[in-house]
């Protein structure tokens, strides 16, 4: 899967992908690397759901980072997540 922003947005426009499906794939891939201690906190699908819900009715044509998954370094605060 091409994970560039342009490719993801095109897949959304073409109906081949949705942010919900992409997050499921990202979480599935992340789970295969738990032995490498990459993540201090890996949000669950349930914790990510409100962010996905906020995308309903939006599009990559209006939001440049629409549906693009990203990681937050552990020294940046996110409500409800511990900061080291």
mmCIF file of the N, C-alpha and C atoms, coordinates in Angstrom:
data_MODEL
# 
_entry.id   MODEL 
# 
loop_
_atom_site.group_PDB 
_atom_site.id 
_atom_site.type_symbol 
_atom_site.label_atom_id 
_atom_site.label_alt_id 
_atom_site.label_comp_id 
_atom_site.label_asym_id 
_atom_site.label_entity_id 
_atom_site.label_seq_id 
_atom_site.pdbx_PDB_ins_code 
_atom_site.Cartn_x 
_atom_site.Cartn_y 
_atom_site.Cartn_z 
_atom_site.occupancy 
_atom_site.B_iso_or_equiv 
_atom_site.pdbx_formal_charge 
_atom_site.auth_seq_id 
_atom_site.auth_comp_id 
_atom_site.auth_asym_id 
_atom_site.auth_atom_id 
_atom_site.pdbx_PDB_model_num 
ATOM 1   N N  . UNK A 1 1  ? 0.851   -1.178 0.000  1.00 0.00 ? 1  UNK A N  1 
ATOM 2   C CA . UNK A 1 1  ? 0.000   0.000  0.000  1.00 0.00 ? 1  UNK A CA 1 
ATOM 3   C C  . UNK A 1 1  ? 0.895   1.240  0.000  1.00 0.00 ? 1  UNK A C  1 
ATOM 4   N N  . UNK A 1 2  ? 0.646   2.116  -0.934 1.00 0.00 ? 2  UNK A N  1 
ATOM 5   C CA . UNK A 1 2  ? 1.365   3.392  -1.009 1.00 0.00 ? 2  UNK A CA 1 
ATOM 6   C C  . UNK A 1 2  ? 0.816   4.288  0.090  1.00 0.00 ? 2  UNK A C  1 
ATOM 7   N N  . UNK A 1 3  ? 1.653   4.657  1.050  1.00 0.00 ? 3  UNK A N  1 
ATOM 8   C CA . UNK A 1 3  ? 1.210   5.427  2.203  1.00 0.00 ? 3  UNK A CA 1 
ATOM 9   C C  . UNK A 1 3  ? 1.584   6.900  2.105  1.00 0.00 ? 3  UNK A C  1 
ATOM 10  N N  . UNK A 1 4  ? 1.824   7.392  0.894  1.00 0.00 ? 4  UNK A N  1 
ATOM 11  C CA . UNK A 1 4  ? 2.060   8.828  0.756  1.00 0.00 ? 4  UNK A CA 1 
ATOM 12  C C  . UNK A 1 4  ? 0.720   9.557  0.892  1.00 0.00 ? 4  UNK A C  1 
ATOM 13  N N  . UNK A 1 5  ? 0.784   10.815 1.288  1.00 0.00 ? 5  UNK A N  1 
ATOM 14  C CA . UNK A 1 5  ? -0.444  11.596 1.454  1.00 0.00 ? 5  UNK A CA 1 
ATOM 15  C C  . UNK A 1 5  ? -1.222  11.654 0.152  1.00 0.00 ? 5  UNK A C  1 
ATOM 16  N N  . UNK A 1 6  ? -0.539  11.915 -0.947 1.00 0.00 ? 6  UNK A N  1 
ATOM 17  C CA . UNK A 1 6  ? -1.231  11.995 -2.244 1.00 0.00 ? 6  UNK A CA 1 
ATOM 18  C C  . UNK A 1 6  ? -1.927  10.686 -2.591 1.00 0.00 ? 6  UNK A C  1 
ATOM 19  N N  . UNK A 1 7  ? -1.251  9.573  -2.362 1.00 0.00 ? 7  UNK A N  1 
ATOM 20  C CA . UNK A 1 7  ? -1.837  8.270  -2.707 1.00 0.00 ? 7  UNK A CA 1 
ATOM 21  C C  . UNK A 1 7  ? -3.034  7.952  -1.814 1.00 0.00 ? 7  UNK A C  1 
ATOM 22  N N  . UNK A 1 8  ? -2.916  8.262  -0.531 1.00 0.00 ? 8  UNK A N  1 
ATOM 23  C CA . UNK A 1 8  ? -4.029  8.011  0.386  1.00 0.00 ? 8  UNK A CA 1 
ATOM 24  C C  . UNK A 1 8  ? -5.231  8.862  -0.009 1.00 0.00 ? 8  UNK A C  1 
ATOM 25  N N  . UNK A 1 9  ? -4.995  10.136 -0.263 1.00 0.00 ? 9  UNK A N  1 
ATOM 26  C CA . UNK A 1 9  ? -6.103  11.015 -0.648 1.00 0.00 ? 9  UNK A CA 1 
ATOM 27  C C  . UNK A 1 9  ? -6.749  10.565 -1.950 1.00 0.00 ? 9  UNK A C  1 
ATOM 28  N N  . UNK A 1 10 ? -5.947  10.116 -2.902 1.00 0.00 ? 10 UNK A N  1 
ATOM 29  C CA . UNK A 1 10 ? -6.525  9.637  -4.157 1.00 0.00 ? 10 UNK A CA 1 
ATOM 30  C C  . UNK A 1 10 ? -7.368  8.390  -3.927 1.00 0.00 ? 10 UNK A C  1 
ATOM 31  N N  . UNK A 1 11 ? -6.898  7.506  -3.066 1.00 0.00 ? 11 UNK A N  1 
ATOM 32  C CA . UNK A 1 11 ? -7.666  6.294  -2.752 1.00 0.00 ? 11 UNK A CA 1 
ATOM 33  C C  . UNK A 1 11 ? -8.986  6.658  -2.069 1.00 0.00 ? 11 UNK A C  1 
ATOM 34  N N  . UNK A 1 12 ? -8.971  7.689  -1.225 1.00 0.00 ? 12 UNK A N  1 
ATOM 35  C CA . UNK A 1 12 ? -10.224 8.158  -0.617 1.00 0.00 ? 12 UNK A CA 1 
ATOM 36  C C  . UNK A 1 12 ? -11.164 8.688  -1.689 1.00 0.00 ? 12 UNK A C  1 
ATOM 37  N N  . UNK A 1 13 ? -10.637 9.512  -2.579 1.00 0.00 ? 13 UNK A N  1 
ATOM 38  C CA . UNK A 1 13 ? -11.479 10.095 -3.645 1.00 0.00 ? 13 UNK A CA 1 
ATOM 39  C C  . UNK A 1 13 ? -12.066 9.011  -4.545 1.00 0.00 ? 13 UNK A C  1 
ATOM 40  N N  . UNK A 1 14 ? -11.262 7.980  -4.824 1.00 0.00 ? 14 UNK A N  1 
ATOM 41  C CA . UNK A 1 14 ? -11.700 6.891  -5.708 1.00 0.00 ? 14 UNK A CA 1 
ATOM 42  C C  . UNK A 1 14 ? -12.638 5.904  -5.010 1.00 0.00 ? 14 UNK A C  1 
ATOM 43  N N  . UNK A 1 15 ? -12.796 6.059  -3.702 1.00 0.00 ? 15 UNK A N  1 
ATOM 44  C CA . UNK A 1 15 ? -13.645 5.139  -2.949 1.00 0.00 ? 15 UNK A CA 1 
ATOM 45  C C  . UNK A 1 15 ? -12.990 3.797  -2.663 1.00 0.00 ? 15 UNK A C  1 
ATOM 46  N N  . UNK A 1 16 ? -11.676 3.695  -2.891 1.00 0.00 ? 16 UNK A N  1 
ATOM 47  C CA . UNK A 1 16 ? -10.957 2.441  -2.651 1.00 0.00 ? 16 UNK A CA 1 
ATOM 48  C C  . UNK A 1 16 ? -10.538 2.293  -1.196 1.00 0.00 ? 16 UNK A C  1 
ATOM 49  N N  . UNK A 1 17 ? -10.624 3.387  -0.449 1.00 0.00 ? 17 UNK A N  1 
ATOM 50  C CA . UNK A 1 17 ? -10.154 3.400  0.927  1.00 0.00 ? 17 UNK A CA 1 
ATOM 51  C C  . UNK A 1 17 ? -10.975 4.411  1.710  1.00 0.00 ? 17 UNK A C  1 
ATOM 52  N N  . UNK A 1 18 ? -11.070 4.206  3.002  1.00 0.00 ? 18 UNK A N  1 
ATOM 53  C CA . UNK A 1 18 ? -11.708 5.179  3.891  1.00 0.00 ? 18 UNK A CA 1 
ATOM 54  C C  . UNK A 1 18 ? -10.776 5.373  5.085  1.00 0.00 ? 18 UNK A C  1 
ATOM 55  N N  . UNK A 1 19 ? -10.897 6.490  5.792  1.00 0.00 ? 19 UNK A N  1 
ATOM 56  C CA . UNK A 1 19 ? -10.072 6.671  6.989  1.00 0.00 ? 19 UNK A CA 1 
ATOM 57  C C  . UNK A 1 19 ? -10.261 5.531  7.995  1.00 0.00 ? 19 UNK A C  1 
ATOM 58  N N  . UNK A 1 20 ? -11.481 5.019  8.108  1.00 0.00 ? 20 UNK A N  1 
ATOM 59  C CA . UNK A 1 20 ? -11.751 3.916  9.032  1.00 0.00 ? 20 UNK A CA 1 
ATOM 60  C C  . UNK A 1 20 ? -10.958 2.665  8.641  1.00 0.00 ? 20 UNK A C  1 
ATOM 61  N N  . UNK A 1 21 ? -10.966 2.339  7.361  1.00 0.00 ? 21 UNK A N  1 
ATOM 62  C CA . UNK A 1 21 ? -10.226 1.167  6.891  1.00 0.00 ? 21 UNK A CA 1 
ATOM 63  C C  . UNK A 1 21 ? -8.725  1.364  7.050  1.00 0.00 ? 21 UNK A C  1 
ATOM 64  N N  . UNK A 1 22 ? -8.256  2.570  6.769  1.00 0.00 ? 22 UNK A N  1 
ATOM 65  C CA . UNK A 1 22 ? -6.821  2.835  6.888  1.00 0.00 ? 22 UNK A CA 1 
ATOM 66  C C  . UNK A 1 22 ? -6.369  2.712  8.346  1.00 0.00 ? 22 UNK A C  1 
ATOM 67  N N  . UNK A 1 23 ? -7.122  3.258  9.271  1.00 0.00 ? 23 UNK A N  1 
ATOM 68  C CA . UNK A 1 23 ? -6.761  3.153  10.689 1.00 0.00 ? 23 UNK A CA 1 
ATOM 69  C C  . UNK A 1 23 ? -6.727  1.693  11.126 1.00 0.00 ? 23 UNK A C  1 
ATOM 70  N N  . UNK A 1 24 ? -7.688  0.906  10.671 1.00 0.00 ? 24 UNK A N  1 
ATOM 71  C CA . UNK A 1 24 ? -7.684  -0.518 11.014 1.00 0.00 ? 24 UNK A CA 1 
ATOM 72  C C  . UNK A 1 24 ? -6.407  -1.183 10.515 1.00 0.00 ? 24 UNK A C  1 
ATOM 73  N N  . UNK A 1 25 ? -5.972  -0.835 9.309  1.00 0.00 ? 25 UNK A N  1 
ATOM 74  C CA . UNK A 1 25 ? -4.741  -1.394 8.750  1.00 0.00 ? 25 UNK A CA 1 
ATOM 75  C C  . UNK A 1 25 ? -3.517  -0.913 9.526  1.00 0.00 ? 25 UNK A C  1 
ATOM 76  N N  . UNK A 1 26 ? -3.473  0.363  9.866  1.00 0.00 ? 26 UNK A N  1 
ATOM 77  C CA . UNK A 1 26 ? -2.345  0.911  10.617 1.00 0.00 ? 26 UNK A CA 1 
ATOM 78  C C  . UNK A 1 26 ? -2.247  0.239  11.990 1.00 0.00 ? 26 UNK A C  1 
ATOM 79  N N  . UNK A 1 27 ? -3.372  0.094  12.669 1.00 0.00 ? 27 UNK A N  1 
ATOM 80  C CA . UNK A 1 27 ? -3.359  -0.564 13.978 1.00 0.00 ? 27 UNK A CA 1 
ATOM 81  C C  . UNK A 1 27 ? -2.936  -2.028 13.867 1.00 0.00 ? 27 UNK A C  1 
ATOM 82  N N  . UNK A 1 28 ? -3.372  -2.686 12.809 1.00 0.00 ? 28 UNK A N  1 
ATOM 83  C CA . UNK A 1 28 ? -2.975  -4.080 12.578 1.00 0.00 ? 28 UNK A CA 1 
ATOM 84  C C  . UNK A 1 28 ? -1.465  -4.184 12.376 1.00 0.00 ? 28 UNK A C  1 
ATOM 85  N N  . UNK A 1 29 ? -0.914  -3.281 11.587 1.00 0.00 ? 29 UNK A N  1 
ATOM 86  C CA . UNK A 1 29 ? 0.532   -3.289 11.359 1.00 0.00 ? 29 UNK A CA 1 
ATOM 87  C C  . UNK A 1 29 ? 1.298   -2.958 12.630 1.00 0.00 ? 29 UNK A C  1 
ATOM 88  N N  . UNK A 1 30 ? 0.823   -1.965 13.383 1.00 0.00 ? 30 UNK A N  1 
ATOM 89  C CA . UNK A 1 30 ? 1.497   -1.575 14.620 1.00 0.00 ? 30 UNK A CA 1 
ATOM 90  C C  . UNK A 1 30 ? 1.528   -2.737 15.608 1.00 0.00 ? 30 UNK A C  1 
ATOM 91  N N  . UNK A 1 31 ? 0.467   -3.520 15.645 1.00 0.00 ? 31 UNK A N  1 
ATOM 92  C CA . UNK A 1 31 ? 0.391   -4.648 16.574 1.00 0.00 ? 31 UNK A CA 1 
ATOM 93  C C  . UNK A 1 31 ? 1.437   -5.714 16.277 1.00 0.00 ? 31 UNK A C  1 
ATOM 94  N N  . UNK A 1 32 ? 1.920   -5.771 15.052 1.00 0.00 ? 32 UNK A N  1 
ATOM 95  C CA . UNK A 1 32 ? 2.931   -6.778 14.706 1.00 0.00 ? 32 UNK A CA 1 
ATOM 96  C C  . UNK A 1 32 ? 4.322   -6.387 15.192 1.00 0.00 ? 32 UNK A C  1 
ATOM 97  N N  . UNK A 1 33 ? 4.475   -5.168 15.705 1.00 0.00 ? 33 UNK A N  1 
ATOM 98  C CA . UNK A 1 33 ? 5.793   -4.694 16.154 1.00 0.00 ? 33 UNK A CA 1 
ATOM 99  C C  . UNK A 1 33 ? 5.846   -4.415 17.648 1.00 0.00 ? 33 UNK A C  1 
ATOM 100 N N  . UNK A 1 34 ? 4.950   -4.986 18.428 1.00 0.00 ? 34 UNK A N  1 
ATOM 101 C CA . UNK A 1 34 ? 4.937   -4.698 19.862 1.00 0.00 ? 34 UNK A CA 1 
ATOM 102 C C  . UNK A 1 34 ? 6.241   -5.112 20.542 1.00 0.00 ? 34 UNK A C  1 
ATOM 103 N N  . UNK A 1 35 ? 6.910   -6.123 20.024 1.00 0.00 ? 35 UNK A N  1 
ATOM 104 C CA . UNK A 1 35 ? 8.166   -6.573 20.619 1.00 0.00 ? 35 UNK A CA 1 
ATOM 105 C C  . UNK A 1 35 ? 9.309   -5.578 20.436 1.00 0.00 ? 35 UNK A C  1 
ATOM 106 N N  . UNK A 1 36 ? 9.120   -4.564 19.605 1.00 0.00 ? 36 UNK A N  1 
ATOM 107 C CA . UNK A 1 36 ? 10.172  -3.571 19.350 1.00 0.00 ? 36 UNK A CA 1 
ATOM 108 C C  . UNK A 1 36 ? 10.035  -2.320 20.218 1.00 0.00 ? 36 UNK A C  1 
ATOM 109 N N  . UNK A 1 37 ? 8.992   -2.284 21.035 1.00 0.00 ? 37 UNK A N  1 
ATOM 110 C CA . UNK A 1 37 ? 8.795   -1.157 21.953 1.00 0.00 ? 37 UNK A CA 1 
ATOM 111 C C  . UNK A 1 37 ? 8.821   0.201  21.250 1.00 0.00 ? 37 UNK A C  1 
ATOM 112 N N  . UNK A 1 38 ? 8.159   0.287  20.129 1.00 0.00 ? 38 UNK A N  1 
ATOM 113 C CA . UNK A 1 38 ? 8.093   1.533  19.364 1.00 0.00 ? 38 UNK A CA 1 
ATOM 114 C C  . UNK A 1 38 ? 7.176   2.532  20.037 1.00 0.00 ? 38 UNK A C  1 
ATOM 115 N N  . UNK A 1 39 ? 6.077   2.052  20.591 1.00 0.00 ? 39 UNK A N  1 
ATOM 116 C CA . UNK A 1 39 ? 5.042   2.936  21.117 1.00 0.00 ? 39 UNK A CA 1 
ATOM 117 C C  . UNK A 1 39 ? 5.008   2.903  22.631 1.00 0.00 ? 39 UNK A C  1 
ATOM 118 N N  . UNK A 1 40 ? 4.983   4.072  23.252 1.00 0.00 ? 40 UNK A N  1 
ATOM 119 C CA . UNK A 1 40 ? 4.731   4.147  24.682 1.00 0.00 ? 40 UNK A CA 1 
ATOM 120 C C  . UNK A 1 40 ? 3.234   3.954  24.904 1.00 0.00 ? 40 UNK A C  1 
ATOM 121 N N  . UNK A 1 41 ? 2.440   4.628  24.093 1.00 0.00 ? 41 UNK A N  1 
ATOM 122 C CA . UNK A 1 41 ? 0.985   4.488  24.132 1.00 0.00 ? 41 UNK A CA 1 
ATOM 123 C C  . UNK A 1 41 ? 0.487   4.317  22.705 1.00 0.00 ? 41 UNK A C  1 
ATOM 124 N N  . UNK A 1 42 ? -0.200  3.235  22.467 1.00 0.00 ? 42 UNK A N  1 
ATOM 125 C CA . UNK A 1 42 ? -0.833  3.021  21.167 1.00 0.00 ? 42 UNK A CA 1 
ATOM 126 C C  . UNK A 1 42 ? -2.332  3.118  21.395 1.00 0.00 ? 42 UNK A C  1 
ATOM 127 N N  . UNK A 1 43 ? -2.942  4.140  20.818 1.00 0.00 ? 43 UNK A N  1 
ATOM 128 C CA . UNK A 1 43 ? -4.374  4.338  21.023 1.00 0.00 ? 43 UNK A CA 1 
ATOM 129 C C  . UNK A 1 43 ? -5.170  3.174  20.435 1.00 0.00 ? 43 UNK A C  1 
ATOM 130 N N  . UNK A 1 44 ? -6.221  2.818  21.114 1.00 0.00 ? 44 UNK A N  1 
ATOM 131 C CA . UNK A 1 44 ? -7.117  1.764  20.633 1.00 0.00 ? 44 UNK A CA 1 
ATOM 132 C C  . UNK A 1 44 ? -8.005  2.326  19.524 1.00 0.00 ? 44 UNK A C  1 
ATOM 133 N N  . UNK A 1 45 ? -8.650  1.434  18.822 1.00 0.00 ? 45 UNK A N  1 
ATOM 134 C CA . UNK A 1 45 ? -9.601  1.845  17.782 1.00 0.00 ? 45 UNK A CA 1 
ATOM 135 C C  . UNK A 1 45 ? -10.712 2.685  18.405 1.00 0.00 ? 45 UNK A C  1 
ATOM 136 N N  . UNK A 1 46 ? -11.139 2.304  19.588 1.00 0.00 ? 46 UNK A N  1 
ATOM 137 C CA . UNK A 1 46 ? -12.207 3.034  20.276 1.00 0.00 ? 46 UNK A CA 1 
ATOM 138 C C  . UNK A 1 46 ? -11.767 4.452  20.626 1.00 0.00 ? 46 UNK A C  1 
ATOM 139 N N  . UNK A 1 47 ? -10.510 4.623  21.022 1.00 0.00 ? 47 UNK A N  1 
ATOM 140 C CA . UNK A 1 47 ? -9.996  5.957  21.357 1.00 0.00 ? 47 UNK A CA 1 
ATOM 141 C C  . UNK A 1 47 ? -9.846  6.828  20.111 1.00 0.00 ? 47 UNK A C  1 
ATOM 142 N N  . UNK A 1 48 ? -9.593  6.199  18.978 1.00 0.00 ? 48 UNK A N  1 
ATOM 143 C CA . UNK A 1 48 ? -9.419  6.929  17.719 1.00 0.00 ? 48 UNK A CA 1 
ATOM 144 C C  . UNK A 1 48 ? -10.764 7.271  17.074 1.00 0.00 ? 48 UNK A C  1 
ATOM 145 N N  . UNK A 1 49 ? -11.795 6.516  17.415 1.00 0.00 ? 49 UNK A N  1 
ATOM 146 C CA . UNK A 1 49 ? -13.106 6.670  16.770 1.00 0.00 ? 49 UNK A CA 1 
ATOM 147 C C  . UNK A 1 49 ? -13.633 8.108  16.749 1.00 0.00 ? 49 UNK A C  1 
ATOM 148 N N  . UNK A 1 50 ? -13.554 8.873  17.849 1.00 0.00 ? 50 UNK A N  1 
ATOM 149 C CA . UNK A 1 50 ? -14.067 10.253 17.782 1.00 0.00 ? 50 UNK A CA 1 
ATOM 150 C C  . UNK A 1 50 ? -13.360 11.111 16.725 1.00 0.00 ? 50 UNK A C  1 
ATOM 151 N N  . UNK A 1 51 ? -12.087 10.867 16.516 1.00 0.00 ? 51 UNK A N  1 
ATOM 152 C CA . UNK A 1 51 ? -11.360 11.609 15.482 1.00 0.00 ? 51 UNK A CA 1 
ATOM 153 C C  . UNK A 1 51 ? -11.859 11.214 14.093 1.00 0.00 ? 51 UNK A C  1 
ATOM 154 N N  . UNK A 1 52 ? -12.133 9.931  13.914 1.00 0.00 ? 52 UNK A N  1 
ATOM 155 C CA . UNK A 1 52 ? -12.693 9.472  12.638 1.00 0.00 ? 52 UNK A CA 1 
ATOM 156 C C  . UNK A 1 52 ? -14.084 10.054 12.414 1.00 0.00 ? 52 UNK A C  1 
ATOM 157 N N  . UNK A 1 53 ? -14.874 10.102 13.491 1.00 0.00 ? 53 UNK A N  1 
ATOM 158 C CA . UNK A 1 53 ? -16.224 10.659 13.384 1.00 0.00 ? 53 UNK A CA 1 
ATOM 159 C C  . UNK A 1 53 ? -16.193 12.123 12.951 1.00 0.00 ? 53 UNK A C  1 
ATOM 160 N N  . UNK A 1 54 ? -15.167 12.849 13.370 1.00 0.00 ? 54 UNK A N  1 
ATOM 161 C CA . UNK A 1 54 ? -15.037 14.266 12.984 1.00 0.00 ? 54 UNK A CA 1 
ATOM 162 C C  . UNK A 1 54 ? -14.762 14.446 11.491 1.00 0.00 ? 54 UNK A C  1 
ATOM 163 N N  . UNK A 1 55 ? -14.365 13.382 10.816 1.00 0.00 ? 55 UNK A N  1 
ATOM 164 C CA . UNK A 1 55 ? -14.087 13.473 9.379  1.00 0.00 ? 55 UNK A CA 1 
ATOM 165 C C  . UNK A 1 55 ? -15.342 13.310 8.528  1.00 0.00 ? 55 UNK A C  1 
ATOM 166 N N  . UNK A 1 56 ? -16.413 12.840 9.125  1.00 0.00 ? 56 UNK A N  1 
ATOM 167 C CA . UNK A 1 56 ? -17.651 12.626 8.368  1.00 0.00 ? 56 UNK A CA 1 
ATOM 168 C C  . UNK A 1 56 ? -18.126 13.956 7.783  1.00 0.00 ? 56 UNK A C  1 
ATOM 169 N N  . UNK A 1 57 ? -18.393 13.949 6.497  1.00 0.00 ? 57 UNK A N  1 
ATOM 170 C CA . UNK A 1 57 ? -18.844 15.149 5.799  1.00 0.00 ? 57 UNK A CA 1 
ATOM 171 C C  . UNK A 1 57 ? -17.706 16.037 5.315  1.00 0.00 ? 57 UNK A C  1 
ATOM 172 N N  . UNK A 1 58 ? -16.469 15.637 5.615  1.00 0.00 ? 58 UNK A N  1 
ATOM 173 C CA . UNK A 1 58 ? -15.291 16.388 5.158  1.00 0.00 ? 58 UNK A CA 1 
ATOM 174 C C  . UNK A 1 58 ? -14.665 15.652 3.971  1.00 0.00 ? 58 UNK A C  1 
ATOM 175 N N  . UNK A 1 59 ? -13.632 16.246 3.393  1.00 0.00 ? 59 UNK A N  1 
ATOM 176 C CA . UNK A 1 59 ? -12.948 15.591 2.281  1.00 0.00 ? 59 UNK A CA 1 
ATOM 177 C C  . UNK A 1 59 ? -11.495 16.057 2.210  1.00 0.00 ? 59 UNK A C  1 
ATOM 178 N N  . UNK A 1 60 ? -10.667 15.280 1.517  1.00 0.00 ? 60 UNK A N  1 
ATOM 179 C CA . UNK A 1 60 ? -9.274  15.694 1.352  1.00 0.00 ? 60 UNK A CA 1 
ATOM 180 C C  . UNK A 1 60 ? -9.139  16.975 0.529  1.00 0.00 ? 60 UNK A C  1 
ATOM 181 N N  . UNK A 1 61 ? -10.181 17.341 -0.194 1.00 0.00 ? 61 UNK A N  1 
ATOM 182 C CA . UNK A 1 61 ? -10.134 18.571 -0.975 1.00 0.00 ? 61 UNK A CA 1 
ATOM 183 C C  . UNK A 1 61 ? -10.245 19.805 -0.083 1.00 0.00 ? 61 UNK A C  1 
ATOM 184 N N  . UNK A 1 62 ? -10.834 19.651 1.097  1.00 0.00 ? 62 UNK A N  1 
ATOM 185 C CA . UNK A 1 62 ? -10.990 20.768 2.026  1.00 0.00 ? 62 UNK A CA 1 
ATOM 186 C C  . UNK A 1 62 ? -9.958  20.751 3.153  1.00 0.00 ? 62 UNK A C  1 
ATOM 187 N N  . UNK A 1 63 ? -9.552  19.560 3.550  1.00 0.00 ? 63 UNK A N  1 
ATOM 188 C CA . UNK A 1 63 ? -8.610  19.409 4.658  1.00 0.00 ? 63 UNK A CA 1 
ATOM 189 C C  . UNK A 1 63 ? -7.335  18.736 4.155  1.00 0.00 ? 63 UNK A C  1 
ATOM 190 N N  . UNK A 1 64 ? -6.216  19.440 4.125  1.00 0.00 ? 64 UNK A N  1 
ATOM 191 C CA . UNK A 1 64 ? -4.981  18.890 3.557  1.00 0.00 ? 64 UNK A CA 1 
ATOM 192 C C  . UNK A 1 64 ? -4.484  17.611 4.238  1.00 0.00 ? 64 UNK A C  1 
ATOM 193 N N  . UNK A 1 65 ? -4.801  17.423 5.518  1.00 0.00 ? 65 UNK A N  1 
ATOM 194 C CA . UNK A 1 65 ? -4.367  16.215 6.222  1.00 0.00 ? 65 UNK A CA 1 
ATOM 195 C C  . UNK A 1 65 ? -5.530  15.284 6.543  1.00 0.00 ? 65 UNK A C  1 
ATOM 196 N N  . UNK A 1 66 ? -6.598  15.414 5.792  1.00 0.00 ? 66 UNK A N  1 
ATOM 197 C CA . UNK A 1 66 ? -7.790  14.578 5.965  1.00 0.00 ? 66 UNK A CA 1 
ATOM 198 C C  . UNK A 1 66 ? -7.418  13.102 5.954  1.00 0.00 ? 66 UNK A C  1 
ATOM 199 N N  . UNK A 1 67 ? -7.736  12.406 7.040  1.00 0.00 ? 67 UNK A N  1 
ATOM 200 C CA . UNK A 1 67 ? -7.561  10.960 7.085  1.00 0.00 ? 67 UNK A CA 1 
ATOM 201 C C  . UNK A 1 67 ? -6.134  10.473 7.057  1.00 0.00 ? 67 UNK A C  1 
ATOM 202 N N  . UNK A 1 68 ? -5.185  11.331 7.377  1.00 0.00 ? 68 UNK A N  1 
ATOM 203 C CA . UNK A 1 68 ? -3.778  10.930 7.361  1.00 0.00 ? 68 UNK A CA 1 
ATOM 204 C C  . UNK A 1 68 ? -3.375  10.530 8.779  1.00 0.00 ? 68 UNK A C  1 
ATOM 205 N N  . UNK A 1 69 ? -3.016  9.265  8.980  1.00 0.00 ? 69 UNK A N  1 
ATOM 206 C CA . UNK A 1 69 ? -2.588  8.846  10.316 1.00 0.00 ? 69 UNK A CA 1 
ATOM 207 C C  . UNK A 1 69 ? -1.207  9.415  10.639 1.00 0.00 ? 69 UNK A C  1 
ATOM 208 N N  . UNK A 1 70 ? -0.981  9.659  11.917 1.00 0.00 ? 70 UNK A N  1 
ATOM 209 C CA . UNK A 1 70 ? 0.326   10.174 12.332 1.00 0.00 ? 70 UNK A CA 1 
ATOM 210 C C  . UNK A 1 70 ? 0.603   9.774  13.768 1.00 0.00 ? 70 UNK A C  1 
ATOM 211 N N  . UNK A 1 71 ? 1.863   9.863  14.136 1.00 0.00 ? 71 UNK A N  1 
ATOM 212 C CA . UNK A 1 71 ? 2.296   9.570  15.507 1.00 0.00 ? 71 UNK A CA 1 
ATOM 213 C C  . UNK A 1 71 ? 2.619   10.882 16.196 1.00 0.00 ? 71 UNK A C  1 
ATOM 214 N N  . UNK A 1 72 ? 2.386   10.900 17.499 1.00 0.00 ? 72 UNK A N  1 
ATOM 215 C CA . UNK A 1 72 ? 2.722   12.061 18.315 1.00 0.00 ? 72 UNK A CA 1 
ATOM 216 C C  . UNK A 1 72 ? 3.846   11.654 19.255 1.00 0.00 ? 72 UNK A C  1 
ATOM 217 N N  . UNK A 1 73 ? 4.921   12.402 19.246 1.00 0.00 ? 73 UNK A N  1 
ATOM 218 C CA . UNK A 1 73 ? 6.020   12.121 20.163 1.00 0.00 ? 73 UNK A CA 1 
ATOM 219 C C  . UNK A 1 73 ? 5.514   12.223 21.596 1.00 0.00 ? 73 UNK A C  1 
ATOM 220 N N  . UNK A 1 74 ? 6.097   11.443 22.478 1.00 0.00 ? 74 UNK A N  1 
ATOM 221 C CA . UNK A 1 74 ? 5.587   11.344 23.844 1.00 0.00 ? 74 UNK A CA 1 
ATOM 222 C C  . UNK A 1 74 ? 5.797   12.589 24.705 1.00 0.00 ? 74 UNK A C  1 
ATOM 223 N N  . UNK A 1 75 ? 6.433   13.619 24.188 1.00 0.00 ? 75 UNK A N  1 
ATOM 224 C CA . UNK A 1 75 ? 6.552   14.856 24.966 1.00 0.00 ? 75 UNK A CA 1 
ATOM 225 C C  . UNK A 1 75 ? 5.554   15.917 24.492 1.00 0.00 ? 75 UNK A C  1 
ATOM 226 N N  . UNK A 1 76 ? 4.626   15.514 23.643 1.00 0.00 ? 76 UNK A N  1 
ATOM 227 C CA . UNK A 1 76 ? 3.558   16.395 23.167 1.00 0.00 ? 76 UNK A CA 1 
ATOM 228 C C  . UNK A 1 76 ? 2.259   15.915 23.809 1.00 0.00 ? 76 UNK A C  1 
ATOM 229 N N  . UNK A 1 77 ? 1.510   16.812 24.357 1.00 0.00 ? 77 UNK A N  1 
ATOM 230 C CA . UNK A 1 77 ? 0.297   16.427 25.069 1.00 0.00 ? 77 UNK A CA 1 
ATOM 231 C C  . UNK A 1 77 ? -0.878  16.151 24.138 1.00 0.00 ? 77 UNK A C  1 
ATOM 232 N N  . UNK A 1 78 ? -1.579  15.091 24.446 1.00 0.00 ? 78 UNK A N  1 
ATOM 233 C CA . UNK A 1 78 ? -2.853  14.748 23.822 1.00 0.00 ? 78 UNK A CA 1 
ATOM 234 C C  . UNK A 1 78 ? -3.801  14.427 24.969 1.00 0.00 ? 78 UNK A C  1 
ATOM 235 N N  . UNK A 1 79 ? -4.946  15.045 24.981 1.00 0.00 ? 79 UNK A N  1 
ATOM 236 C CA . UNK A 1 79 ? -5.895  14.851 26.078 1.00 0.00 ? 79 UNK A CA 1 
ATOM 237 C C  . UNK A 1 79 ? -6.137  13.365 26.336 1.00 0.00 ? 79 UNK A C  1 
ATOM 238 N N  . UNK A 1 80 ? -6.007  12.981 27.593 1.00 0.00 ? 80 UNK A N  1 
ATOM 239 C CA . UNK A 1 80 ? -6.276  11.612 27.985 1.00 0.00 ? 80 UNK A CA 1 
ATOM 240 C C  . UNK A 1 80 ? -5.117  10.651 27.831 1.00 0.00 ? 80 UNK A C  1 
ATOM 241 N N  . UNK A 1 81 ? -3.952  11.142 27.375 1.00 0.00 ? 81 UNK A N  1 
ATOM 242 C CA . UNK A 1 81 ? -2.789  10.279 27.187 1.00 0.00 ? 81 UNK A CA 1 
ATOM 243 C C  . UNK A 1 81 ? -1.662  10.800 28.059 1.00 0.00 ? 81 UNK A C  1 
ATOM 244 N N  . UNK A 1 82 ? -1.008  9.900  28.790 1.00 0.00 ? 82 UNK A N  1 
ATOM 245 C CA . UNK A 1 82 ? 0.103   10.305 29.654 1.00 0.00 ? 82 UNK A CA 1 
ATOM 246 C C  . UNK A 1 82 ? 1.261   10.864 28.854 1.00 0.00 ? 82 UNK A C  1 
ATOM 247 N N  . UNK A 1 83 ? 1.932   11.841 29.450 1.00 0.00 ? 83 UNK A N  1 
ATOM 248 C CA . UNK A 1 83 ? 3.120   12.459 28.841 1.00 0.00 ? 83 UNK A CA 1 
ATOM 249 C C  . UNK A 1 83 ? 4.331   12.048 29.657 1.00 0.00 ? 83 UNK A C  1 
ATOM 250 N N  . UNK A 1 84 ? 5.397   11.684 29.000 1.00 0.00 ? 84 UNK A N  1 
ATOM 251 C CA . UNK A 1 84 ? 6.594   11.278 29.735 1.00 0.00 ? 84 UNK A CA 1 
ATOM 252 C C  . UNK A 1 84 ? 7.416   12.493 30.075 1.00 0.00 ? 84 UNK A C  1 
# 
